[in-house]
Amino acid sequence: MRPRDTSPEAWEIFLELQRRMSPGEKIARAFEWSEVVRNFAEAGLRQQYPAADDREILLRYARMTLGEELFRKAYGNALPDESASQDTQDAG
């Protein structure tokens, strides 16, 4: 499906480039974009938690991607449950 902000001509060029790529090249591109998205997410976490060290950022990213329940199963209480502190902040 062509994005609304992309002309039909540009979309055809994009599709042709995709057709020319080998499966290995397509996988490599997917991994590259995955890393770009992860870097953006980590940068956002670093802005939100400027005092956090690399371990805390890793844990916060894990919680963000896994969800609270799976994060707790994998990492236990490595980070405090923020829903409780959020409730306290909302009440005040």
SULQUI-V591945 format. One record per backbone hydrogen bond with DSSP energy under -0.5 kcal/mol. CO is the residue of the C=O (numbers start at 0). NH is the residue of the N-H. E is the energy in kcal/mol with one decimal. If there is no record, write none. Layout:
co	nh	e
CO	NH	E
CO	NH	E
This chain:
co	nh	e
2	5	-1.8
6	10	-2.5
7	11	-2.2
8	12	-1.9
9	13	-2.4
10	14	-2.7
11	15	-2.3
12	16	-2.4
13	17	-2.2
14	18	-2.4
15	19	-1.7
16	20	-0.9
17	20	-0.7
21	25	-2.3
22	26	-2.3
23	27	-2.3
24	28	-2.3
25	29	-2.1
26	30	-2.4
27	31	-2.3
28	32	-2.6
29	33	-2.1
30	34	-2.1
31	35	-2.0
32	36	-2.5
33	37	-2.3
34	38	-2.6
35	39	-2.1
36	40	-2.3
37	41	-2.8
38	42	-2.4
39	43	-2.2
40	44	-2.1
41	45	-2.4
42	46	-1.9
43	47	-2.2
44	48	-2.4
46	49	-0.5
48	51	-1.8
52	56	-2.2
53	57	-2.4
54	58	-2.4
55	59	-2.8
56	60	-2.6
57	61	-2.4
58	62	-2.5
59	63	-2.3
60	64	-2.3
61	65	-2.9
62	66	-2.0
66	70	-2.4
67	71	-2.5
68	72	-1.8
69	73	-2.3
70	74	-3.5
71	75	-1.8
74	77	-1.1
79	81	-0.8
80	83	-0.7
80	84	-0.9
81	85	-2.5
82	86	-2.0
83	87	-1.7
84	88	-2.2
85	89	-2.7
86	90	-1.8
87	91	-1.2
